[in-house]
Amino acid sequence: MMKEIFLYYSMLVPVDGQAEKIDFFKMSKSKKPFWERKTLEQMTTEEWEKLCDGCGRCCLEKLEDENSGKVFYTSVACRYLDTWTCRCLEYQDRIHNVPDCLVINPKVIREISWLPKTCAYRRVFEGKSLEDWHPMVSGDVNSVHKAGVSVRDKVISATYVPEDDLDAYIINTEI
Protein backbone atom coordinates (compact mmCIF):
# COMPACT_ATOMS: atom_id res chain seq x y z
CA MET A 1 0.00 0.00 0.00
CA MET A 2 2.70 2.51 0.92
CA LYS A 3 4.49 1.73 -2.31
CA GLU A 4 1.40 2.66 -4.33
CA ILE A 5 1.03 5.94 -2.48
CA PHE A 6 4.74 6.67 -2.93
CA LEU A 7 4.55 5.96 -6.65
CA TYR A 8 1.47 8.12 -7.02
CA TYR A 9 3.01 11.15 -5.36
CA SER A 10 6.62 10.75 -6.50
CA MET A 11 8.26 10.95 -9.86
CA LEU A 12 11.81 10.59 -11.16
CA VAL A 13 12.87 13.69 -13.06
CA PRO A 14 16.21 14.08 -14.88
CA VAL A 15 18.28 16.86 -13.33
CA ASP A 16 21.76 17.47 -14.74
CA GLY A 17 21.82 13.99 -16.28
CA GLN A 18 20.82 12.26 -13.05
CA ALA A 19 17.40 11.06 -11.93
CA GLU A 20 16.17 13.00 -8.93
CA LYS A 21 13.04 12.08 -7.02
CA ILE A 22 10.47 14.84 -6.59
CA ASP A 23 7.85 14.18 -3.94
CA PHE A 24 4.75 16.10 -5.07
CA PHE A 25 2.91 15.44 -1.78
CA LYS A 26 5.64 17.12 0.27
CA MET A 27 5.99 19.86 -2.32
CA SER A 28 2.29 20.73 -2.19
CA LYS A 29 2.35 20.85 1.62
CA SER A 30 5.16 23.40 1.60
CA LYS A 31 3.62 25.50 -1.16
CA LYS A 32 1.51 28.49 -0.18
CA PRO A 33 -2.26 28.01 -0.62
CA PHE A 34 -3.77 29.32 -3.84
CA TRP A 35 -5.32 32.39 -2.20
CA GLU A 36 -1.85 33.52 -1.08
CA ARG A 37 -0.22 32.81 -4.46
CA LYS A 38 -2.85 34.14 -6.86
CA THR A 39 -4.77 37.32 -7.39
CA LEU A 40 -8.55 37.05 -7.54
CA GLU A 41 -8.34 37.35 -11.34
CA GLN A 42 -5.90 34.44 -11.57
CA MET A 43 -8.09 31.99 -9.68
CA THR A 44 -9.89 29.18 -11.44
CA THR A 45 -13.66 28.90 -11.08
CA GLU A 46 -13.15 26.02 -8.63
CA GLU A 47 -10.71 28.04 -6.51
CA TRP A 48 -13.03 31.06 -6.60
CA GLU A 49 -15.94 29.00 -5.30
CA LYS A 50 -13.81 27.42 -2.57
CA LEU A 51 -12.77 30.86 -1.37
CA CYS A 52 -16.32 31.62 -0.24
CA ASP A 53 -16.51 30.91 3.50
CA GLY A 54 -20.25 30.24 3.40
CA CYS A 55 -21.24 32.83 5.99
CA GLY A 56 -24.30 34.00 4.05
CA ARG A 57 -23.79 37.64 4.99
CA CYS A 58 -23.68 38.85 1.40
CA CYS A 59 -27.15 37.32 0.94
CA LEU A 60 -28.74 39.59 3.52
CA GLU A 61 -31.15 42.24 2.28
CA LYS A 62 -29.51 45.66 2.39
CA LEU A 63 -30.93 49.17 2.39
CA GLU A 64 -29.09 52.22 1.13
CA ASP A 65 -29.61 55.71 2.52
CA GLU A 66 -30.37 57.84 -0.55
CA ASN A 67 -28.73 60.94 0.96
CA SER A 68 -25.52 59.51 2.41
CA GLY A 69 -25.13 56.37 0.29
CA LYS A 70 -24.51 54.39 3.47
CA VAL A 71 -25.56 50.73 3.22
CA PHE A 72 -27.39 49.08 6.10
CA TYR A 73 -27.62 45.34 6.51
CA THR A 74 -30.86 43.78 7.68
CA SER A 75 -31.48 40.50 9.44
CA VAL A 76 -33.56 39.42 6.45
CA ALA A 77 -31.97 36.88 4.13
CA CYS A 78 -32.73 36.37 0.47
CA ARG A 79 -35.62 33.94 0.12
CA TYR A 80 -33.29 31.47 -1.62
CA LEU A 81 -30.72 31.38 1.19
CA ASP A 82 -30.96 28.24 3.29
CA THR A 83 -30.70 29.89 6.70
CA TRP A 84 -29.23 26.73 8.28
CA THR A 85 -26.51 25.83 5.76
CA CYS A 86 -26.07 29.47 4.66
CA ARG A 87 -25.94 28.36 1.05
CA CYS A 88 -28.11 29.42 -1.88
CA LEU A 89 -30.85 26.97 -2.77
CA GLU A 90 -30.93 28.26 -6.35
CA TYR A 91 -27.25 29.01 -6.87
CA GLN A 92 -27.11 28.15 -10.57
CA ASP A 93 -30.29 30.12 -11.37
CA ARG A 94 -29.99 32.89 -8.77
CA ILE A 95 -29.53 35.70 -11.28
CA HIS A 96 -32.61 34.61 -13.20
CA ASN A 97 -34.68 34.15 -10.02
CA VAL A 98 -33.44 37.27 -8.23
CA PRO A 99 -32.51 39.99 -10.74
CA ASP A 100 -31.01 42.11 -7.90
CA CYS A 101 -28.61 39.31 -6.94
CA LEU A 102 -25.07 40.52 -7.47
CA VAL A 103 -22.56 38.05 -8.84
CA ILE A 104 -19.40 38.60 -6.83
CA ASN A 105 -16.35 38.81 -9.07
CA PRO A 106 -13.05 40.73 -8.93
CA LYS A 107 -14.52 43.80 -10.65
CA VAL A 108 -17.48 43.93 -8.25
CA ILE A 109 -15.20 43.59 -5.23
CA ARG A 110 -13.34 46.72 -6.33
CA GLU A 111 -16.57 48.67 -6.77
CA ILE A 112 -18.62 47.85 -3.68
CA SER A 113 -17.87 48.68 -0.08
CA TRP A 114 -20.55 46.68 1.69
CA LEU A 115 -18.92 43.23 1.67
CA PRO A 116 -18.34 42.09 5.25
CA LYS A 117 -14.87 42.75 6.63
CA THR A 118 -14.51 39.02 7.19
CA CYS A 119 -15.36 38.13 3.57
CA ALA A 120 -12.57 36.03 2.08
CA TYR A 121 -12.89 37.74 -1.31
CA ARG A 122 -12.51 41.14 0.32
CA ARG A 123 -9.65 39.98 2.56
CA VAL A 124 -7.67 38.52 -0.36
CA PHE A 125 -8.30 41.66 -2.42
CA GLU A 126 -7.01 43.77 0.50
CA GLY A 127 -3.91 41.57 0.85
CA LYS A 128 -5.02 40.10 4.18
CA SER A 129 -4.88 36.48 5.26
CA LEU A 130 -7.97 34.35 5.73
CA GLU A 131 -9.41 34.06 9.21
CA ASP A 132 -8.55 30.93 11.23
CA TRP A 133 -12.20 29.85 11.10
CA HIS A 134 -12.32 29.91 7.29
CA PRO A 135 -13.08 26.35 6.08
CA MET A 136 -10.02 26.36 3.78
CA VAL A 137 -7.79 27.15 6.78
CA SER A 138 -9.54 25.09 9.47
CA GLY A 139 -10.34 22.10 7.26
CA ASP A 140 -13.86 22.10 8.72
CA VAL A 141 -16.81 23.26 6.59
CA ASN A 142 -18.72 24.08 9.78
CA SER A 143 -16.01 26.26 11.34
CA VAL A 144 -17.68 29.43 10.01
CA HIS A 145 -20.82 28.47 11.95
CA LYS A 146 -18.94 27.32 15.07
CA ALA A 147 -17.12 30.68 15.15
CA GLY A 148 -20.47 32.50 15.09
CA VAL A 149 -19.59 34.36 11.89
CA SER A 150 -22.35 32.95 9.71
CA VAL A 151 -25.96 34.11 9.66
CA ARG A 152 -27.16 30.72 10.93
CA ASP A 153 -29.87 31.18 13.58
CA LYS A 154 -29.63 34.97 13.26
CA VAL A 155 -31.85 35.80 10.29
CA ILE A 156 -35.31 35.38 8.86
CA SER A 157 -36.10 34.55 5.26
CA ALA A 158 -37.43 37.33 3.02
CA THR A 159 -40.28 34.92 2.29
CA TYR A 160 -41.79 36.02 5.62
CA VAL A 161 -41.04 39.76 5.52
CA PRO A 162 -42.87 42.29 3.33
CA GLU A 163 -40.39 44.46 1.44
CA ASP A 164 -41.93 47.61 2.92
CA ASP A 165 -41.03 46.36 6.42
CA LEU A 166 -37.29 45.83 5.79
CA ASP A 167 -36.28 48.98 7.68
CA ALA A 168 -37.62 47.39 10.88
CA TYR A 169 -34.94 44.69 10.50
CA ILE A 170 -31.87 46.92 10.16
CA ILE A 171 -28.89 45.48 12.03
CA ASN A 172 -27.15 48.07 14.18
CA THR A 173 -23.91 46.13 14.47
CA GLU A 174 -21.05 46.26 12.03
CA ILE A 175 -20.72 43.32 9.68
Summary of the structure (lengths in Angstrom):
residues: 175
radius of gyration: 20.9
end to end distance: 49.0
largest distance: 74.6
contacts: 414
relative contact order: 0.17
helix: 39%
strand: 18%
